[in-house]
Amino acid sequence: MKPLRISDYTATSALGAGKAAHLAALRAQRTGLRQAPFETCELATWTGYVEGLDTPLTGELSGWDCRNNRLAELGLRQDGFLEAVERLRQRHGPQRVGVFLGTSTSGIQQAELAYRDRGAAGDGALPDWFDVGKTQNIFSCADYVRRRLRLDGVAHVISTACSSSAKAFASAFRAMQCGLCDAAVVGGVDSLCLTTLYGFNSLQVLSADICRPADAQRNGISIGEAAGFAIVEFSDQPGPALLGYGESSDAHHMSSPHPEGHGALAAMTAALQRAGLAPGDIGYVNLHGTGTPANDLAEDKAVCALLGTATPCSSTKGWTGHTLGAAGILEAAISLLALEHGLLPRSLNTRQRDPQLQAAILMENRQQRVAHAMSNSFGFGGSNCSLVFGMQA
């Protein structure tokens, strides 16, 4: 496929706001996960909580106020991203810049708050301040972002669980390839809410311990929140680029991957083929690596089947938590930082590697320049996506 140039990108998570904060945390091997409680949640767990989301949105977009859109706003303000989009808007025109975002929760926390306030007047009605179309609606984050950036082109939200914001890259590529837009803002936003915390707890995959991907004693996920954005366009300019993407839908089970990793392998193989690369060209893999026994083992089988057992791999969910619909963009950003700075992050919190896993899991940070990185995002129902990034000369 024709490379998709990434001219700007940014990420905000529990590690901090912006690329510099993420790079500093990775170098210091500092996790963003904490045992601090989130809202009224009484579960014993760790979360990747983002600070600074208590102030409501104001102005003409105040009707879109919810935690998810506050997180989007915070993310947009980092790394000069607003200014970069404005330059893009001036160059292509607002109608020719698309918005492709991923989310799984959208503004559902606003609905949780509204239901607590239900019936205050004695009639059981939801409060007047709650606008489901502007907050809980799955399109809310793209609607807010396109209005905030003053973009009038095609706008989509992809909601395929944990692969959502990885698949946003693929959707943007196809839209640009068929002429729907000349450039795009891609990314994802997913914020903490009780629905996901208690939901994953009911599935018995929410860990009381800090997330420990690939560890022999791992027992589940830690949930985080994040916002990340990138500007993509077809360009021969040097710098980071999306070289290939692969998607699959194995539909093995509602929440568990195929035990042999068939869907993961199909997505990774397609990404490699689109990039025109051989398995030995991949220098680092950012694993989906949730920290659950079944997911880590299935992905390990897929990685080893395609890339062998020597390619450096790690999961960064021990740093940020599983940010669900924002995991794809957040881990893409970390993969891009790895390419640009030659820093391959370790699988944080992994104390004793599971002997069943055969991939080259990084137990320590490694300073190593690599030419290509792969980032994996695998969602519920077997909705899988793999991205391959590299540096254009």
N, C-alpha and C positions, 0 to 999 in steps of 0.2 A: 504494500500500500504506500501511497505518497505520505511522507512524514508530516505530522501535524505539529508545527512549531509551538512551543509553550513560551510565550514572550514575557509573561509575568505569572507569579503564583504566590499564594499566601496560605497560612494555616493558623488556626487558633484552637487550642485544646487545653487540657489540664496542665500541660507542660508550659503554657504561657501563650501570649498573643504575638504572632508574627514569627518569621523564619529564624531570626536571631535567637529568640527565646528557646525555640525548639532545638537549634543546633547547640546552644549552651547546655541545655539539659541532657542531650545525648552525650556530649563530651564529658559532662560531670557524672554520667550514669545515675541521674536523679529521676525517680519516678514522680508522676503527677498524681498517682492514686493515693487516696486518704480514707481513713475510717470515719471521717466526719460525717454526720448524718445529713441526708438530703430531705429537706422539708419535713413531712410527717412520717417518713419511712422508718419503720421500727425494725427492719431486717438487719442482721449482723452481716455487713458486707463492706467492700471497698468501692469507692466511686471515683471516676475521673471528672471532678467538678470544676467548672470554669468560673472564676471570680469575675465580679463586675457586671452581673446581669440583673441587678435589683432595680435599676432606674428605668421607668417606663419610656417607651418611644413617644416622642412629641411631634408636633407639627402636622403637616398635611397627611402623614402616614400613620398617625396615632391609632387609627382604627385597626391597624394590623398588629397592635401591641400584643406580644406573647413572648414567652421565654425563647422560643425557637427563633423568632425574628429579631429579638434583642441580640441573640448569639450571632445571627447573620450580620447584623449591623456592626457588632464588635469586630467580626472577621473582615468585613469590607474595609474597615478603617486602618488595617495594618499594611505595612510594606509599600505604601504609596499606591495601593491597588485602585482606589477611587480615581486618582489622577491618571493612572494608566488606562482605565476604562474610558475616561473622558477623551483621552487622545485617540483611542480606538474609535470612539463614537464620532469624533470629528473627521477621522480618516475615511470611514466607511459609510457614515450616516446611521442614525438610530434604527432605521428599518432593516438594516442589513447585518445587525449584530444579534445573534441568538443567545438565549439563556437556557442552559440544560443543567438541572440540579437533581440531586438525589436526597431523599429523606425517608424515614420510616415512621417517625413519631409526628412530624410536622408540629402543629400547635396543640397537641392533645392535652398538654398540661393545663392549658387555658380552659378546656372543657372540664377537666377534673375540678378546677377551682370553681367553675360555674355551677357544677352539680352540688357542691357543698353549700352554695348560696341559693340553691333552688328553693322556692317556696317561701322566701322571706316575706312576701306579701300575703301568704296564706293560701295561694292558689296553685302552688307547685310549679309555677312557671320559671323558666330560666331567667336570670337577671338581664336587664336591658343592656348592660355593658358587654355582654357576650355576643359576638358575631361569628357564627360557625363558618360562614363563607370566607371570612378574612383571616381566621386563625387556625381552627382545627382542620379545615379543608386541606387535603394533601397538596394542592397547588399553591398554598399560602406562601411558602418560602420563595418560589419563583415569581409569584405576583409581587411580593414585597421587593425582591431584589431588582426586578426589571423596572419597577417604578422608581426605586431609589437611584438606579443608574441611568434613568431616563432613556431606556431602550424600548423600541417598539417592534422588534423583530419576533420571530418564532420563539416561543417559550414553552418548555416542557418540564414536568417533574417525573422522574423515574422512581418508583417505589417497589423494589424487588428485594426488600430486607437488606441484608448486609452487603450486597453487591451494588446497591443503588447508585452511589456516586462514582463507582468505577465504570458502570454502564453509561453514565452521562457522557464520558469521553467518546464511547462508541456511537452514541446517538448524535453527538455533535459532528463527528466525522462524517456520518452518513448524510446529515442535513447539509453540510457544506459541500460534500461531493455531488449532491444532486441539485445544488444551486439555491437552496432555501435561504442561505445566509453566507456572508463572506468571512465572518469571524464569529467567535462565540465565547461567552463566559460559561465555564463549566465548573461544577463543584458539588458541594453537599452541605447540609446543615441537619444535625440531629441533636436534640437536647434531652436532658434527663426528665423523667416523669415517673409517677408511681405505676403507671400501666406497664411499662417495660420492666421495672424493678421487680414488682410482684409477679408479673407474667413469666419472666425467666426463672424466678424462684419456684413457681408452680411447675415448671418443666424440669426442676431439680438440676439446673446447670448454673445457678448463681452461687459463686463460691463465697464462703465466709472468710477464707484466706485471701491474700492478695493474689491476683492472677499470675500463674506460673506456667507459661506455655512450654511444652515439651518436657516438663519435669516428670519424674517417675511418680510423684505423689500429687500431680495436678488433679483438680476436681471441679473446675468450672471457670466461669468468666467473671470479670469485674466490668461493670458498665460505665462508660464515659460519655462525654458529649464533646462535639467539635463542630467547627465551621471551616471550610476551606474553599478556595476559588482559584481558578486559573484562566488565563486568556489564551485561546488557541486559534491559530490561523495557518493557512498554507503559506509558507515562506521558506526561502533558501538561506535566510540569515543564520549565522552560527548560534549555537546554544542548545538548551534541552528541547527534546521533541518526543512525542509519542510515535513510536515506530511500528507498533502492532498491537492489536487487541484481539481477544478471543472470548466468545460467549458460548455457553451451553446450558441446557436445561435437562438434567437427568431425571427429575421427578421421582427419585427413588423413595423419598419419604417426606412427610410434612416438615420435619425439623432435623432429621439426621442425614448425613451424606452417604453416598454409596460406600460401603466398607472398603472397597478396593480403589476408591477415588476415581472412578470412571469419568464422572462429570468434570472434576477438576482437571484431569489429564486432557480431556477434550478441549477445554478452554485454553489451557496452557499451550497445547500443541498448535491450536489455531492462531494464537498470538505470535508464536515463534514463526510460523509459516508466513503470516502477513508481514512480519518484520523482515523476512528474507534472511533469517539468521539460523545458524546451527546451534544445537544444545550447548556446545562448548563456548559459544560467544557470550552467554549469560554469566556475568561476574558476581551477581548478588540477587537473592530472592527475598523479598519482604513477604513472608508467609501470612496466610489468613490467620493461622495459629491462635485459635480462640482460648486454648487452655483446657478444653474438654477432652477426655480420653478418645472418644470416637472421632472427633474432627481432626485433631492433630495427627492421629495414626493414618486416617484416610488420605490426608494431604501429603503426608510423608511418602506414602506409596506412590502417589501421582508424581511428586517431584523426582523421586529416585528413578521411576520408570522412564521419565523424559530426559532428565539432566544428569543422572548418575548420583553418586554419593559424595562428590568432592566440591560441589558448588556451595559457597558460603550462603547460609540461610539464617534468618531470624524472624521471630514475631516481635512486633513492637507494642503489642497489647499489654505487656507488663509495664510499659511506660505510660500509656494513655488510657488504658481500659478499652473495651470494645465499644467503639462509637457508632455502631450499627449502620444506619444509612449514610453516615459521614465517614465510615472507615475507608472506603475506596479513595476519596480525595485526600484524607489525612495521610494515609500510607503511601499514596503517590507522591505527596509532598516530601515525606521522609525519604523515599527512594530517590527523588531528585536532589535532595540535600546530600545523600550518599554519593551520587554521581559527581556533583559539583565540588564536594569537599574531600572526597576520598575517605569518608568515615563510614564504616560498616558497623551499625549498632548491634550490640549483643542481644541475646534473648534474656531480657532483664527478669530477675527473680527466679530464674531456672537454676536450681541448686544441684540437682543430680539428674542428668539427662536420662530419659526413659530408654532403656536398652533395646526396646522394640523399634525405636526410631533410627533409621539408617542415614538420613540426610546430615550434611555438615552443619549442624546447629552451632552458631557462634556463642561461645560461653564467655567471651571477653570482647570488648570493642576492638575493631581492627582498622588500622590506618592503611588503606589499600586503594589505589586507583583502579576503577573498573570502567569498561566502556559501555556496558549495558546492564540494566537492572530490570527484574520482573517483579510485579506487585500483584498478589492474588487476593481476590475478594469473592467469597462463596456464601450465598444466601440460603435461607430456608426454601424448601421445596426444590432444591437443586438448581437455583438460579445463579450461575457461576460466571465470573468475569476475570480475565487475566490481562494485564497491561505490560507492554515492554517499552521501556524508555531508554534513550541514548542521547549522546551529545552530537549535534550536527557541527561539522567543521566549517 
